[in-house]
Amino acid sequence: MLAKMTVGLAALVSLLLLAIGAHWQIDPTAAAAELGMPLLEDGIGRSSQIGDLTAFFVVGGVFGLLGVVRKNPLFLYTPAALVGAAAVFRTLAWLLHGADFAPMIIPEILMLIVYIAAIRTLRVTAA
């Protein structure tokens, strides 16, 4: 039962990542505001901001769903690495570059925990 819940949570987190990625394409101004940033005004900067952030969320969501649907924990390393790295680099931005401490680190850490638990669960059930 717990195994199914863990993998189910990973699926929900992956769907959330996909929804955030879609939001970056549908309404980038609002998506940027939700992350505490303005939508950049210049062409290349705006292209990078929208493109890179959409890619982050969509790739994380797609690989998370691939891992869940195929019951293959290897796919879950990608979204785990993405959200884990985001938490690490947010912390470094705060420590080294004078950025405000970002409260978004809490959901990122929770997502990382969900993905790690799902990886472990799928490894055990595959053995």
C-alpha positions in Angstrom: 0.0 0.0 0.0 2.8 2.4 1.0 4.6 1.6 -2.2 1.6 2.5 -4.4 1.2 5.7 -2.5 4.9 6.7 -3.0 4.7 6.0 -6.7 1.4 7.8 -6.9 2.9 10.8 -5.2 5.7 10.8 -7.7 3.1 10.8 -10.5 1.3 13.8 -8.9 4.5 15.7 -8.5 5.3 15.0 -12.2 1.9 16.2 -13.3 2.5 19.4 -11.2 5.8 19.9 -13.0 4.1 19.5 -16.3 1.4 22.0 -15.3 4.0 24.5 -14.3 5.8 24.0 -17.6 2.5 24.5 -19.5 1.9 27.7 -17.5 5.2 29.1 -18.7 3.9 28.7 -22.3 0.3 29.8 -21.7 0.9 32.8 -19.3 4.6 33.5 -18.8 4.0 36.7 -17.0 1.9 35.0 -14.3 4.3 32.0 -14.2 7.3 34.3 -13.6 5.4 36.2 -10.9 4.7 32.9 -9.1 8.4 32.3 -8.9 9.0 35.9 -7.6 10.5 37.3 -10.8 9.4 39.7 -13.5 9.1 38.5 -17.0 12.1 39.8 -18.8 11.5 42.5 -21.4 14.4 42.0 -23.8 14.0 39.4 -26.6 16.9 37.0 -25.9 16.5 37.3 -22.1 12.8 36.6 -22.4 13.4 33.7 -24.8 15.9 32.2 -22.4 13.7 32.7 -19.3 10.6 31.2 -20.9 12.4 28.5 -22.8 14.7 27.3 -20.1 12.1 27.3 -17.4 9.6 25.5 -19.5 12.2 22.9 -20.4 13.1 22.4 -16.7 9.5 21.7 -15.7 8.5 19.8 -18.8 11.5 17.5 -18.9 11.2 16.8 -15.1 7.5 16.0 -15.5 7.9 13.8 -18.6 10.7 11.8 -17.1 8.8 11.5 -13.8 5.8 10.1 -15.6 8.0 7.8 -17.7 9.4 6.4 -14.5 6.0 5.8 -12.9 4.3 4.5 -16.0 7.1 2.1 -17.0 7.9 1.3 -13.4 11.5 2.1 -14.1 13.4 4.0 -11.4 16.1 5.2 -13.8 13.8 7.7 -15.3 13.1 9.2 -11.9 16.7 10.3 -11.4 16.2 13.1 -13.9 13.4 15.0 -12.0 15.1 14.2 -8.7 18.3 15.7 -10.0 16.5 18.8 -11.4 14.6 19.6 -8.2 17.5 18.7 -5.9 19.9 20.8 -7.9 17.4 23.7 -7.9 17.4 23.6 -4.1 21.2 23.4 -3.8 21.7 26.3 -6.3 19.0 28.4 -4.6 20.8 28.0 -1.3 24.2 28.9 -3.0 22.5 32.0 -4.5 21.5 33.0 -1.0 24.8 32.2 0.6 27.1 33.5 -2.1 25.3 36.1 -4.1 23.0 38.1 -1.8 19.8 36.6 -3.0 16.8 36.4 -0.6 16.3 33.0 0.9 13.6 31.4 -1.4 10.7 29.6 0.3 10.3 27.6 -2.9 13.2 25.4 -1.6 10.7 23.6 0.8 8.5 22.2 -2.0 11.7 21.3 -4.0 13.1 19.4 -1.1 9.7 17.6 -0.6 9.6 16.7 -4.3 13.2 15.4 -4.0 12.1 13.2 -1.1 9.1 11.9 -3.0 11.3 11.0 -6.0 13.9 9.3 -3.9 11.2 7.3 -2.1 9.7 6.3 -5.5 13.1 5.3 -6.8 13.7 3.1 -3.8 10.2 1.6 -4.0 10.5 0.8 -7.7 13.9 -0.7 -7.2 12.5 -3.1 -4.5 9.4 -4.0 -6.5 11.6 -4.7 -9.6 13.9 -7.0 -7.7 
